[in-house]
Amino acid sequence: MLAGSMFLAAALPAMAAPNVCAFRAYSDARDPGGTNVRSGPGTSFGIVDVLMPEKDDSDYVWSPEFAVTKFENGWFQIGDATAGQYGDGPEVQVFKGPGWVSAKLVKFAIEDWNLRDGPSWDAKVILEMASDTPWYIDSLRVQTVHACDGGFLDVTLVNDASDTRRGWVNNICGNQATTCSMGSERFDDEAE
C-alpha cells in the first residue's frame, strides 16, 4: 500500500451540531449479521436497513462501501451504499440512504501523511507521519473521530506506544482493495 492503513473510527461524546462530510468509507465486516443502519444518530433510532458483508470465491469478506455525508454524536450519516465492486459480479446499490451508522463500525484508510491543525490544505502541519518515526501512518489507528469538514476529519490517532495526537487529516479512502491517492488531484499536486 502506498500510504495509509485501515482505521476503525471510534465513538465519541455528543456534539452540538452535525458536521458536513464528503468521503467514502465501508462498514466493519466482523459481524456476520451485518451493520445496522438507523434512522437517526443513536441506538434509540429504528433500524432502517442492514449492510451485509459478502464473501468472494476465495472466502475474503468484502463490506459495502458508502458515501459519508454528515457526522453527529459519534455517528456518520451515509448513503449510496454499494456492494459487488470486487470480483466478477456487477456493482449494485444496496442502500440508497440516508441512514446513520455508528462511527465505531466505519472503516477507512488515511492516505494523508500530514496531521494538520485545521481542516485546510494550508493549515499548519503539526505531525508528519513518516516511516522513520513512531507516527508512521501504517502503524496508527483512529481512536476517536471528533468532527468532519468536507473531506477533512478531525481525529485522535494512537501509535504502537499508546501515545495520542489529535489533528485534521485528508485523503480518506474507502476502497478495500487498493489505495485511493493516485486519483487525488491534490495528492498529485503535493508530490510535485
Summary of the structure (lengths in Angstrom):
residues: 192
radius of gyration: 16.2
end to end distance: 20.1
largest distance: 48.8
contacts: 605
relative contact order: 0.23
helix: 8%
strand: 45%
